[in-house]
Amino acid sequence: MNQSSGPVVVIGTGPAGAAAAVFLSRAGVEPLLLEAGSGTAALGLTARVRGLTLAKLRRPLNQRSDLTRVGDPAAELFEELAPGGLSNHWACAVPRFAADDFEDAARAGEAYTWPIDYAELAPWYDRVEPLLNIAGSSVDVPRLPRGRCADHWALGADWEPVVREAARDGRDVVAMPYAYGSKSIATRSATAFNAFTRLVKPLARRGGATVRYDTQALRLEWSKSERRVVAVVCRDVRTGSEVRIPCRAVVLAAGAVNSAQILLESGSADFPEGLGNSNGVLGHYLHDHPLAKAVIDLGRLVPLAPASYFTRPTLAQTTPLYAAACMQWNSATSMARTFIEGHPGVTRQLGFSLFGTMIPTVDDYVAVERGRPSAERAALRFSLRYPEAAIRELERTRDDLLGALERAGWEPKLRVFKVEVPGNSVHYGGTCRMHSSPRFGVVDARSRVHGVPNVVVADSAVFTTGPEKNPVLTAMTLAARACHHLGQDLRAGDL
Ligand SMILES: Cc1cc2nc3c(=O)[nH]c(=O)nc-3n(C[C@H](O)[C@H](O)[C@H](O)COP(=O)(O)OP(=O)(O)OC[C@H]3O[C@@H](n4cnc5c(N)ncnc54)[C@H](O)[C@@H]3O)c2cc1C
């Protein structure tokens, strides 16, 4: 096979890989998806009626064990090597980033400035959201733009005093957007939206993509003479043997940690420290959302659904890159409790996840442990710490939440407040960050690795900063945009 021929290879079938495959296919390029997991993995069951979850079965989520922790010794690193990746476990919350999130990053200085802004991403959100069948707010607020939803939700009149009081702290309160949020479904996936079941499988059935299971990408092969990547070297998980797959281009969508690991393992004479790592940025600036859980008892009954979202405050009320938002839980268990307590659908207790931010730094990272070879893949050195400022911001947000509920007359009493260990949000990002300068970033504004024009990074590894919003929708949107452009360039012979 000619070196410049071969398929466009997408590594991973999680949300980012699925969006990449759909948009490559739409651009007229049929990708080959490599999936480390097995095609026959039984992944669960979800049954819902009009958004109300009746049954859910899923297998436990595993932590990576091949780690040397050099940051917080309690930090956690989860992964799911299976079709659909972590979308076998996720909660399906899909907020857009807002214009403020990009401005917040820019005011923190050059190292944190994204090379794109919200106006650039908005039309791509519009194209990706229909894939997710979102039920979300019809209200557009500055720090949570309204998405292109299939169904609309609004918080009821009970919430009006809370909305008014939260506004005094610069926060908006709206209904949280969820993928398949108000649909009736029965699926053999553990979540309402599994990226593999919802997007990859139907695309492959239509002939728009091919999936190769049990194929773990190990490294990319760089050609010095052609100045591009010419093959993906993989491990056949069933036999343990190495396989070389020639390719025209590669889209990395193995999750923020595994995508970085593949690049780190792709050393060559031109890139001795890993592909795209000429400036030592690769693997660094790792971030996750500092997370606290709060359970609040109320002096009155309030509707449990739809779930509410207390946004971050205005930029003027926060220091650069520090903010947090509150996402109300709306689980099957909390709904079941309202039935057991004899007041279906209304509750005296609300639970929230408080997602905050951390300034990404070079001190938080994943790196390959050269001295610990393994038959499967190299072990990792892993550093993740929450700065004190992040914890203070979570506490301030808890106090703002309690204050707004108190002034609204809901008589809140804090029953539980627990800050989780770093990594517990499982919202990893930043390891192949996007920046116009290779001094601060691994990929450029179109998600291509600096100096390596035929490699795209499609997952949240490219986040320059980690705004407090859940990452999947934005990762899929960046993947869609990057793969649309990649497809066009490939068809034009422009790589
Ligand atoms: C309990 C829980 C709740 C969550 N809730 C939300 C939420 O509500 N909203 C939200 O936005 N996010 C949520 N998340 C986070 C979200 O699930 C992840 O951010 C998202 O799945 C990442 O997508 P991805 O495609 O980048 O990576 P992944 O989902 O991790 O997928 C990576 C894929 O790559 C494959 N892979 C990995 N390495 C290789 C390799 N070397 N070769 C071949 N294949 C490989 C994997 O098998 C997998 O298919 C949640 C996570 C958890 C655990």
The ligand as a Tripos MOL2 file, in Angstrom:
@<TRIPOS>MOLECULE
LIG
   53    58     1     0     0
SMALL
NO_CHARGES

@<TRIPOS>ATOM
      1 C1        -19.8180    8.7490   36.5920 C.3       1 LIG1
      2 C2        -19.4880    9.7400   35.5010 C.ar      1 LIG1
      3 C3        -20.4060   10.7400   35.1940 C.ar      1 LIG1
      4 C4        -20.0980   11.6620   34.1810 C.ar      1 LIG1
      5 N1        -21.0430   12.5880   33.8440 N.ar      1 LIG1
      6 C5        -20.7880   13.4650   32.8630 C.ar      1 LIG1
      7 C6        -21.7840   14.4010   32.4610 C.ar      1 LIG1
      8 O1        -22.9070   14.4010   32.9700 O.2       1 LIG1
      9 N2        -21.4670   15.2810   31.4810 N.ar      1 LIG1
     10 C7        -20.2360   15.2960   30.8800 C.ar      1 LIG1
     11 O2        -20.0110   16.1480   30.0240 O.2       1 LIG1
     12 N3        -19.2890   14.4060   31.2440 N.ar      1 LIG1
     13 C8        -19.5360   13.4840   32.1880 C.ar      1 LIG1
     14 N4        -18.5870   12.5550   32.5280 N.ar      1 LIG1
     15 C9        -17.2960   12.5750   31.8100 C.3       1 LIG1
     16 C10       -17.4160   11.9290   30.4390 C.3       1 LIG1
     17 O3        -17.9260   10.6280   30.5270 O.3       1 LIG1
     18 C11       -16.0550   11.9330   29.7290 C.3       1 LIG1
     19 O4        -15.5610   13.2550   29.7500 O.3       1 LIG1
     20 C12       -16.1790   11.5000   28.2880 C.3       1 LIG1
     21 O5        -16.7070   10.2060   28.1630 O.3       1 LIG1
     22 C13       -14.8330   11.5630   27.5930 C.3       1 LIG1
     23 O6        -15.0410   11.2300   26.2460 O.3       1 LIG1
     24 P1        -13.8270   10.7540   25.3290 P.3       1 LIG1
     25 O7        -14.4110   10.2720   24.0600 O.co2     1 LIG1
     26 O8        -12.8180   11.8230   25.2690 O.co2     1 LIG1
     27 O9        -13.1270    9.5900   26.1450 O.3       1 LIG1
     28 P2        -13.6840    8.2210   26.7080 P.3       1 LIG1
     29 O10       -15.1310    8.3080   26.9710 O.co2     1 LIG1
     30 O11       -12.7850    7.8590   27.8160 O.co2     1 LIG1
     31 O12       -13.4750    7.2050   25.5030 O.3       1 LIG1
     32 C14       -12.1850    6.8070   25.1240 C.3       1 LIG1
     33 C15       -12.3030    5.6910   24.1150 C.3       1 LIG1
     34 O13       -11.0130    5.3640   23.6320 O.3       1 LIG1
     35 C16       -10.7440    3.9690   23.7860 C.3       1 LIG1
     36 N5         -9.3010    3.8540   23.9830 N.ar      1 LIG1
     37 C17        -8.5510    4.3310   24.9970 C.ar      1 LIG1
     38 N6         -7.2590    4.0800   24.7790 N.ar      1 LIG1
     39 C18        -7.1820    3.4410   23.5840 C.ar      1 LIG1
     40 C19        -6.1140    2.9510   22.7950 C.ar      1 LIG1
     41 N7         -4.8410    3.0690   23.1920 N.pl3     1 LIG1
     42 N8         -6.4030    2.3520   21.6150 N.ar      1 LIG1
     43 C20        -7.6870    2.2100   21.1820 C.ar      1 LIG1
     44 N9         -8.7390    2.6720   21.9050 N.ar      1 LIG1
     45 C21        -8.4800    3.2910   23.0690 C.ar      1 LIG1
     46 C22       -11.6220    3.5560   24.9550 C.3       1 LIG1
     47 O14       -11.8770    2.1730   24.9470 O.3       1 LIG1
     48 C23       -12.8730    4.4040   24.6800 C.3       1 LIG1
     49 O15       -13.6780    3.8270   23.6760 O.3       1 LIG1
     50 C24       -18.8510   11.6070   33.5000 C.ar      1 LIG1
     51 C25       -17.9440   10.5910   33.8100 C.ar      1 LIG1
     52 C26       -18.2560    9.6600   34.7870 C.ar      1 LIG1
     53 C27       -17.2790    8.5670   35.0950 C.3       1 LIG1
@<TRIPOS>BOND
     1     1     2 1
     2     2     3 ar
     3     2    52 ar
     4     3     4 ar
     5     4     5 ar
     6     4    50 ar
     7     5     6 ar
     8     6     7 ar
     9     6    13 1
    10     7     8 2
    11     7     9 ar
    12     9    10 ar
    13    10    11 2
    14    10    12 ar
    15    12    13 ar
    16    13    14 ar
    17    14    15 1
    18    14    50 ar
    19    15    16 1
    20    16    17 1
    21    16    18 1
    22    18    19 1
    23    18    20 1
    24    20    21 1
    25    20    22 1
    26    22    23 1
    27    23    24 1
    28    24    25 2
    29    24    26 1
    30    24    27 1
    31    27    28 1
    32    28    29 2
    33    28    30 1
    34    28    31 1
    35    31    32 1
    36    32    33 1
    37    33    34 1
    38    33    48 1
    39    34    35 1
    40    35    36 1
    41    35    46 1
    42    36    37 ar
    43    36    45 ar
    44    37    38 ar
    45    38    39 ar
    46    39    40 ar
    47    39    45 ar
    48    40    41 1
    49    40    42 ar
    50    42    43 ar
    51    43    44 ar
    52    44    45 ar
    53    46    47 1
    54    46    48 1
    55    48    49 1
    56    50    51 ar
    57    51    52 ar
    58    52    53 1
@<TRIPOS>SUBSTRUCTURE
     1 LIG1         1 GROUP 0 **** ****
